[in-house]
């Protein structure tokens, strides 16, 4: 009798576990593209519900008022990205630090590594492909706390 109760409990536990596993399994949907509104809004026509139409009919006007569309010129070319300040000052400070005889060998080697990375990163910052703050964060991380003041 005791063995059959254990067997029944084990079977019920396995069945509930399988049911829980299959019930909790959720298939993820593919991400959907969010539609963006167009640059120029469509003209809006006032209806009886709008306050302008209510004021117009209160003044004795029988025709519903129409809202004049605003004449906003369509942008002819996309806005240009604003160039962020360059990190050339930081790169030259790193070059100087890598050649400074007063610095320890560890700091000089970190500065040389950061300076070699800085040249490629500076080009990306100038082109607007990388943010300046991210580039300086990477340089400070490479220097591990001993970055020059120009890199802050």
N, CA, C and O of each residue as an XYZ file, in Angstrom:
608
protein
N       0.830     -1.186      0.000
C       0.000      0.000      0.000
C       0.878      1.254      0.000
O       0.583      2.218     -0.706
N       1.932      1.243      0.773
C       2.821      2.381      0.861
C       3.553      2.602     -0.452
O       3.801      3.746     -0.833
N       3.901      1.538     -1.145
C       4.593      1.653     -2.421
C       3.670      2.225     -3.485
O       4.115      3.026     -4.307
N       2.428      1.847     -3.496
C       1.514      2.366     -4.507
C       1.220      3.856     -4.266
O       1.004      4.589     -5.231
N       1.205      4.310     -3.045
C       0.988      5.734     -2.743
C       2.192      6.547     -3.226
O       2.030      7.643     -3.763
N       3.398      6.005     -3.032
C       4.599      6.696     -3.518
C       4.626      6.726     -5.049
O       5.012      7.725     -5.656
N       4.213      5.627     -5.654
C       4.189      5.560     -7.108
C       3.163      6.548     -7.674
O       3.432      7.219     -8.671
N       2.006      6.634     -7.048
C       0.972      7.582     -7.495
C       1.455      9.016     -7.321
O       1.226      9.848     -8.199
N       2.112      9.323     -6.216
C       2.629     10.668     -5.979
C       3.703     11.015     -7.006
O       3.750     12.136     -7.513
N       4.562     10.046     -7.309
C       5.608     10.282     -8.298
C       5.000     10.524     -9.673
O       5.438     11.429    -10.383
N       4.003      9.738    -10.065
C       3.351      9.919    -11.355
C       2.632     11.270    -11.445
O       2.694     11.952    -12.468
N       1.956     11.636    -10.368
C       1.249     12.924    -10.354
C       2.260     14.063    -10.452
O       2.019     15.038    -11.164
N       3.392     13.955     -9.745
C       4.430     14.986     -9.786
C       5.026     15.105    -11.182
O       5.244     16.213    -11.671
N       5.288     13.986    -11.819
C       5.835     14.001    -13.179
C       4.828     14.605    -14.152
O       5.199     15.398    -15.017
N       3.557     14.233    -14.015
C       2.521     14.753    -14.912
C       2.363     16.261    -14.727
O       2.244     16.994    -15.709
N       2.359     16.728    -13.483
C       2.233     18.160    -13.231
C       3.467     18.918    -13.730
O       3.353     20.030    -14.245
N       4.634     18.315    -13.576
C       5.853     18.950    -14.080
C       5.835     19.079    -15.592
O       6.210     20.117    -16.136
N       5.399     18.026    -16.272
C       5.312     18.070    -17.734
C       4.279     19.099    -18.184
O       4.502     19.827    -19.152
N       3.150     19.157    -17.480
C       2.114     20.120    -17.807
C       2.609     21.552    -17.581
O       2.344     22.440    -18.390
N       3.317     21.764    -16.494
C       3.871     23.076    -16.186
C       4.922     23.485    -17.219
O       4.976     24.642    -17.636
N       5.747     22.537    -17.623
C       6.790     22.827    -18.619
C       6.193     23.211    -19.959
O       6.637     24.172    -20.587
N       5.191     22.468    -20.400
C       4.592     22.775    -21.694
C       3.717     24.014    -21.627
O       3.597     24.738    -22.616
N       3.107     24.270    -20.483
C       2.258     25.454    -20.330
C       3.066     26.733    -20.267
O       2.606     27.766    -20.754
N       4.252     26.701    -19.687
C       5.076     27.897    -19.536
C       5.927     28.182    -20.757
O       6.513     29.259    -20.869
N       6.001     27.237    -21.664
C       6.816     27.422    -22.849
C       6.124     28.454    -23.729
O       4.999     28.241    -24.181
N       6.800     29.570    -23.968
C       6.216     30.671    -24.722
C       7.076     30.950    -25.939
O       8.283     31.167    -25.827
N       6.454     30.941    -27.084
C       7.183     31.240    -28.306
C       7.220     32.750    -28.488
O       6.198     33.426    -28.375
N       8.407     33.266    -28.769
C       8.562     34.697    -28.948
C       8.241     35.066    -30.392
O       8.585     34.352    -31.334
N       7.575     36.195    -30.530
C       7.237     36.670    -31.859
C       8.395     37.480    -32.418
O       9.201     38.033    -31.669
N       8.467     37.540    -33.700
C       9.503     38.341    -34.347
C       9.211     39.820    -34.084
O       8.046     40.215    -34.032
N      10.252     40.643    -33.919
C      10.002     42.064    -33.672
C       9.300     42.714    -34.863
O       9.584     42.410    -36.022
N       8.382     43.612    -34.541
C       7.616     44.268    -35.584
C       8.143     45.682    -35.777
O       8.557     46.335    -34.820
N       8.125     46.140    -36.999
C       8.560     47.498    -37.299
C       7.474     48.472    -36.866
O       6.287     48.236    -37.092
N       7.892     49.568    -36.242
C       6.960     50.580    -35.791
C       6.831     51.623    -36.894
O       7.838     52.180    -37.330
N       5.631     51.894    -37.347
C       5.478     52.892    -38.406
C       5.736     54.287    -37.842
O       5.238     54.637    -36.772
N       6.521     55.079    -38.576
C       6.835     56.434    -38.165
C       5.941     57.403    -38.920
O       5.634     57.174    -40.090
N       5.513     58.497    -38.263
C       4.679     59.462    -38.963
C       5.491     60.203    -40.014
O       6.709     60.339    -39.892
N       4.813     60.674    -41.038
C       5.503     61.395    -42.098
C       5.947     62.761    -41.574
O       5.494     63.203    -40.518
N       6.831     63.422    -42.312
C       7.385     64.700    -41.882
C       6.328     65.801    -41.921
O       6.315     66.655    -41.034
N       5.456     65.811    -42.901
C       4.436     66.852    -43.007
C       3.090     66.285    -42.571
O       2.628     65.294    -43.136
N       2.450     66.903    -41.567
C       1.146     66.391    -41.131
C       0.062     66.750    -42.148
O       0.153     67.755    -42.853
N      -0.939     65.923    -42.201
C      -2.052     66.153    -43.119
C      -2.908     67.302    -42.597
O      -3.008     67.475    -41.382
N      -3.534     68.098    -43.478
C      -4.397     69.185    -43.019
C      -5.585     68.632    -42.240
O      -6.115     67.567    -42.557
N      -5.986     69.369    -41.228
C      -7.066     68.932    -40.355
C      -8.300     69.761    -40.660
O      -8.219     70.985    -40.760
N      -9.431     69.108    -40.807
C     -10.688     69.797    -41.060
C     -11.489     69.794    -39.768
O     -11.667     68.750    -39.142
N     -11.968     70.963    -39.376
C     -12.717     71.079    -38.125
C     -14.072     70.400    -38.282
O     -14.678     70.438    -39.352
N     -14.534     69.787    -37.215
C     -15.843     69.149    -37.219
C     -16.708     69.821    -36.167
O     -16.273     70.768    -35.512
N     -17.913     69.342    -36.007
C     -18.845     69.906    -35.028
C     -18.323     69.734    -33.598
O     -18.724     70.488    -32.712
N     -17.432     68.754    -33.351
C     -16.954     68.472    -32.010
C     -15.890     69.467    -31.550
O     -15.684     69.626    -30.347
N     -15.222     70.130    -32.465
C     -14.127     71.009    -32.086
C     -14.651     72.325    -31.538
O     -15.750     72.739    -31.906
N     -13.896     73.001    -30.665
C     -14.349     74.268    -30.089
C     -14.510     75.352    -31.136
O     -15.393     76.197    -30.988
N     -13.695     75.373    -32.198
C     -13.809     76.398    -33.229
C     -15.155     76.293    -33.946
O     -15.790     77.306    -34.237
N     -15.577     75.087    -34.222
C     -16.850     74.909    -34.907
C     -17.997     75.318    -33.998
O     -18.985     75.887    -34.462
N     -17.876     75.037    -32.717
C     -18.918     75.416    -31.774
C     -19.003     76.929    -31.663
O     -20.105     77.471    -31.578
N     -17.889     77.616    -31.662
C     -17.877     79.066    -31.599
C     -18.440     79.653    -32.889
O     -19.180     80.636    -32.852
N     -18.099     79.066    -34.011
C     -18.590     79.552    -35.295
C     -20.098     79.433    -35.396
O     -20.735     80.356    -35.903
N     -20.713     78.327    -34.931
C     -22.144     78.185    -34.997
C     -22.835     79.043    -33.955
O     -23.990     79.423    -34.147
N     -22.166     79.357    -32.862
C     -22.750     80.238    -31.856
C     -22.797     81.670    -32.377
O     -23.679     82.437    -31.992
N     -21.858     82.040    -33.248
C     -21.822     83.384    -33.803
C     -22.812     83.544    -34.955
O     -22.922     84.643    -35.500
N     -23.519     82.520    -35.340
C     -24.525     82.622    -36.383
C     -24.050     82.096    -37.719
O     -24.778     82.217    -38.704
N     -22.872     81.520    -37.801
C     -22.356     80.990    -39.046
C     -22.954     79.620    -39.266
O     -22.886     78.765    -38.383
N     -23.541     79.395    -40.437
C     -24.175     78.122    -40.725
C     -23.177     77.109    -41.260
O     -23.383     75.907    -41.088
N     -22.091     77.558    -41.909
C     -21.113     76.640    -42.488
C     -20.054     76.308    -41.438
O     -19.638     77.194    -40.693
N     -19.598     75.024    -41.360
C     -18.539     74.691    -40.405
C     -17.228     75.337    -40.821
O     -16.903     75.425    -42.005
N     -16.489     75.782    -39.825
C     -15.218     76.458    -40.092
C     -14.153     75.443    -40.471
O     -14.106     74.339    -39.927
N     -13.295     75.832    -41.414
C     -12.190     74.966    -41.796
C     -10.899     75.560    -41.274
O     -10.692     76.773    -41.322
N     -10.035     74.695    -40.777
C      -8.741     75.141    -40.283
C      -7.799     75.240    -41.469
O      -7.663     74.288    -42.237
N      -7.157     76.369    -41.621
C      -6.228     76.556    -42.733
C      -4.978     75.734    -42.480
O      -4.409     75.802    -41.391
N      -4.536     74.954    -43.468
C      -3.321     74.160    -43.247
C      -2.111     75.078    -43.158
O      -1.989     76.047    -43.908
N      -1.232     74.759    -42.239
C      -0.027     75.572    -42.094
C       0.916     75.272    -43.246
O       1.117     74.120    -43.630
N       1.480     76.325    -43.778
C       2.363     76.184    -44.922
C       3.790     75.988    -44.431
O       4.592     76.922    -44.443
N       4.100     74.781    -44.003
C       5.457     74.472    -43.548
C       6.235     73.917    -44.732
O       5.795     72.954    -45.360
N       7.378     74.504    -45.044
C       8.149     73.990    -46.174
C       8.697     72.598    -45.865
O       9.163     72.320    -44.760
N       8.626     71.754    -46.856
C       9.137     70.394    -46.699
C      10.665     70.442    -46.694
O      11.264     71.167    -47.487
N      11.291     69.679    -45.811
C      12.753     69.688    -45.792
C      13.298     69.095    -47.080
O      12.903     68.008    -47.501
N      14.215     69.831    -47.695
C      14.756     69.377    -48.965
C      15.908     68.409    -48.783
O      16.129     67.544    -49.631
N      16.638     68.539    -47.705
C      17.742     67.628    -47.443
C      17.726     67.250    -45.969
O      17.289     68.043    -45.136
N      18.194     66.054    -45.634
C      18.172     65.637    -44.243
C      19.100     66.514    -43.409
O      20.094     67.034    -43.917
N      18.768     66.678    -42.109
C      19.622     67.495    -41.256
C      20.998     66.854    -41.106
O      21.131     65.636    -40.987
N      22.004     67.704    -41.115
C      23.373     67.206    -41.007
C      23.724     66.977    -39.545
O      23.290     67.717    -38.662
N      24.507     65.950    -39.308
C      24.934     65.639    -37.950
C      25.915     66.705    -37.475
O      26.789     67.153    -38.218
N      25.746     67.088    -36.236
C      26.640     68.083    -35.661
C      27.919     67.380    -35.244
O      27.890     66.389    -34.513
N      29.029     67.898    -35.713
C      30.310     67.275    -35.402
C      30.655     67.531    -33.935
O      30.641     68.670    -33.469
N      30.959     66.469    -33.234
C      31.340     66.582    -31.830
C      32.787     67.055    -31.749
O      33.556     66.865    -32.691
N      33.157     67.666    -30.635
C      34.550     68.063    -30.482
C      35.458     66.838    -30.628
O      35.104     65.736    -30.210
N      36.607     67.045    -31.213
C      37.497     65.913    -31.467
C      38.220     65.505    -30.185
O      38.183     66.209    -29.176
N      38.869     64.366    -30.256
C      39.645     63.871    -29.112
C      41.132     63.944    -29.414
O      41.931     63.214    -28.828
N      41.502     64.841    -30.345
C      42.905     64.965    -30.726
C      43.783     65.408    -29.564
O      44.930     64.973    -29.459
N      43.261     66.268    -28.686
C      44.022     66.711    -27.523
C      44.364     65.554    -26.601
O      45.468     65.479    -26.063
N      43.420     64.664    -26.426
C      43.647     63.476    -25.592
C      44.688     62.574    -26.246
O      45.568     62.040    -25.570
N      44.583     62.407    -27.570
C      45.533     61.531    -28.276
C      46.955     62.066    -28.180
O      47.897     61.302    -27.971
N      47.111     63.384    -28.334
C      48.468     63.941    -28.248
C      48.996     63.886    -26.820
O      50.199     63.718    -26.617
N      48.119     64.026    -25.824
C      48.550     63.891    -24.429
C      48.994     62.456    -24.135
O      49.942     62.239    -23.380
N      48.317     61.491    -24.726
C      48.707     60.090    -24.548
C      50.049     59.805    -25.216
O      50.873     59.071    -24.671
N      50.268     60.388    -26.400
C      51.564     60.222    -27.080
C      52.692     60.775    -26.213
O      53.741     60.148    -26.065
N      52.460     61.957    -25.643
C      53.488     62.575    -24.795
C      53.725     61.749    -23.544
O      54.866     61.599    -23.106
N      52.658     61.212    -22.965
C      52.798     60.403    -21.757
C      53.528     59.098    -22.042
O      54.265     58.604    -21.189
N      53.333     58.533    -23.230
C      54.002     57.276    -23.564
C      55.510     57.472    -23.748
O      56.275     56.511    -23.663
N      55.942     58.720    -24.001
C      57.370     58.995    -24.195
C      57.997     59.709    -22.995
O      59.187     60.024    -23.009
N      57.194     59.963    -21.957
C      57.680     60.686    -20.779
C      58.576     59.779    -19.934
O      58.149     58.710    -19.497
N      59.810     60.208    -19.708
C      60.769     59.404    -18.938
C      60.444     59.402    -17.452
O      60.877     58.503    -16.732
N      59.683     60.398    -16.973
C      59.349     60.489    -15.550
C      58.255     59.499    -15.157
O      58.129     59.167    -13.979
N      57.474     59.029    -16.101
C      56.394     58.086    -15.814
C      56.938     56.680    -15.633
O      58.009     56.339    -16.134
N      56.182     55.877    -14.910
C      56.589     54.481    -14.715
C      56.423     53.710    -16.016
O      55.721     54.154    -16.925
N      57.058     52.575    -16.098
C      56.977     51.770    -17.324
C      55.562     51.255    -17.560
O      55.149     51.097    -18.708
N      54.814     50.991    -16.491
C      53.442     50.516    -16.628
C      52.565     51.603    -17.246
O      51.776     51.338    -18.153
N      52.714     52.831    -16.742
C      51.916     53.936    -17.262
C      52.298     54.218    -18.707
O      51.423     54.503    -19.525
N      53.576     54.148    -19.040
C      54.019     54.391    -20.409
C      53.454     53.341    -21.360
O      53.029     53.675    -22.466
N      53.445     52.082    -20.946
C      52.924     51.041    -21.838
C      51.403     51.179    -22.016
O      50.888     50.966    -23.114
N      50.680     51.536    -20.932
C      49.234     51.764    -21.052
C      48.960     52.951    -21.967
O      48.032     52.919    -22.774
N      49.777     54.005    -21.837
C      49.598     55.195    -22.667
C      49.876     54.880    -24.131
O      49.186     55.387    -25.015
N      50.880     54.047    -24.394
C      51.184     53.673    -25.779
C      50.033     52.869    -26.381
O      49.673     53.065    -27.542
N      49.460     51.973    -25.593
C      48.323     51.182    -26.068
C      47.123     52.075    -26.344
O      46.464     51.953    -27.377
N      46.850     52.979    -25.398
C      45.708     53.885    -25.563
C      45.928     54.841    -26.731
O      44.976     55.165    -27.442
N      47.166     55.299    -26.945
C      47.459     56.215    -28.045
C      47.268     55.529    -29.399
O      46.780     56.146    -30.346
N      47.651     54.257    -29.488
C      47.460     53.548    -30.755
C      45.971     53.332    -31.039
O      45.547     53.370    -32.194
N      45.185     53.109    -29.995
C      43.743     52.948    -30.150
C      43.091     54.300    -30.450
O      42.090     54.372    -31.163
N      43.660     55.349    -29.908
C      43.084     56.690    -30.011
C      43.057     57.195    -31.459
O      42.119     57.892    -31.846
N      44.041     56.863    -32.238
C      44.113     57.349    -33.614
C      42.911     56.869    -34.434
O      42.294     57.658    -35.149
N      42.587     55.608    -34.335
C      41.437     55.071    -35.074
C      40.118     55.574    -34.526
O      39.176     55.826    -35.277
N      40.055     55.719    -33.199
C      38.820     56.183    -32.582
C      38.575     57.650    -32.915
O      37.429     58.053    -33.117
N      39.637     58.454    -32.975
C      39.492     59.875    -33.291
C      38.884     60.064    -34.675
O      38.092     60.984    -34.882
N      39.242     59.214    -35.610
C      38.691     59.304    -36.963
C      37.187     59.037    -36.941
O      36.424     59.720    -37.624
N      36.758     58.040    -36.155
C      35.336     57.726    -36.054
C      34.560     58.850    -35.388
O      33.424     59.133    -35.768
N      35.168     59.495    -34.392
C      34.503     60.602    -33.711
C      34.337     61.780    -34.661
O      33.288     62.426    -34.668
N      35.352     62.066    -35.457
C      35.275     63.184    -36.408
C      34.204     62.944    -37.461
O      33.536     63.884    -37.891
N      34.033     61.690    -37.882
C      33.025     61.357    -38.890
C      31.622     61.280    -38.297
O      30.641     61.197    -39.036
N      31.519     61.307    -36.978
C      30.222     61.222    -36.325
C      29.708     59.810    -36.170
O      28.535     59.612    -35.852
N      30.564     58.818    -36.388
C      30.147     57.423    -36.286
C      30.262     56.893    -34.866
O      29.679     55.856    -34.548
N      31.005     57.588    -34.001
C      31.156     57.174    -32.612
C      31.019     58.408    -31.726
O      31.560     59.464    -32.053
N      30.307     58.288    -30.615
C      30.194     59.436    -29.722
C      31.512     59.710    -28.996
O      32.257     58.789    -28.662
N      31.778     60.984    -28.763
C      33.020     61.400    -28.113
C      33.107     60.814    -26.697
O      34.170     60.354    -26.279
N      32.000     60.831    -25.969
C      32.019     60.340    -24.587
C      32.389     58.862    -24.522
O      33.107     58.443    -23.613
N      31.905     58.066    -25.478
C      32.229     56.641    -25.495
C      33.706     56.425    -25.796
O      34.343     55.560    -25.195
N      34.248     57.202    -26.717
C      35.664     57.074    -27.065
C      36.543     57.412    -25.864
O      37.511     56.709    -25.575
N      36.198     58.494    -25.170
C      36.994     58.875    -23.999
C      36.847     57.858    -22.870
O      37.796     57.629    -22.120
N      35.684     57.253    -22.739
C      35.492     56.217    -21.724
C      36.375     55.007    -22.019
O      36.961     54.429    -21.103
N      36.473     54.624    -23.283
C      37.333     53.497    -23.645
C      38.797     53.813    -23.366
O      39.543     52.952    -22.901
N      39.201     55.031    -23.644
C      40.591     55.419    -23.404
C      40.897     55.419    -21.915
O      41.942     54.926    -21.490
N      39.977     55.977    -21.117
C      40.192     55.991    -19.653
C      40.222     54.572    -19.092
O      40.965     54.290    -18.152
N      39.417     53.680    -19.667
C      39.423     52.286    -19.209
C      40.753     51.619    -19.552
O      41.270     50.826    -18.765
N      41.301     51.931    -20.707
C      42.598     51.373    -21.097
C      43.693     51.878    -20.174
O      44.610     51.134    -19.825
N      43.598     53.139    -19.779
C      44.607     53.733    -18.891
C      44.419     53.292    -17.435
O      45.331     53.470    -16.628
N      43.293     52.737    -17.087
C      43.018     52.203    -15.743
C      43.329     53.223    -14.643
O      44.063     52.933    -13.699
N      42.759     54.414    -14.784
C      42.868     55.406    -13.721
C      44.032     56.373    -13.838
O      44.139     57.281    -13.014
N      44.897     56.224    -14.809
C      46.046     57.129    -14.934
C      45.990     57.906    -16.244
O      47.024     58.183    -16.852
N      44.774     58.258    -16.679
C      44.613     58.991    -17.937
C      44.960     60.462    -17.726
O      44.742     60.997    -16.640
N      45.495     61.115    -18.744
C      45.801     62.541    -18.639
C      44.530     63.362    -18.527
O      43.448     62.883    -18.867
N      44.652     64.598    -18.052
C      43.484     65.465    -17.843
C      42.764     65.778    -19.151
O      41.559     66.027    -19.138
N      43.466     65.771    -20.267
C      42.828     66.059    -21.563
C      41.843     64.972    -21.964
O      41.031     65.188    -22.864
N      41.890     63.836    -21.337
C      41.007     62.710    -21.687
C      39.772     62.647    -20.781
O      39.039     61.658    -20.809
N      39.539     63.671    -19.995
C      38.368     63.676    -19.100
C      37.246     64.457    -19.686
O      36.184     64.568    -19.073
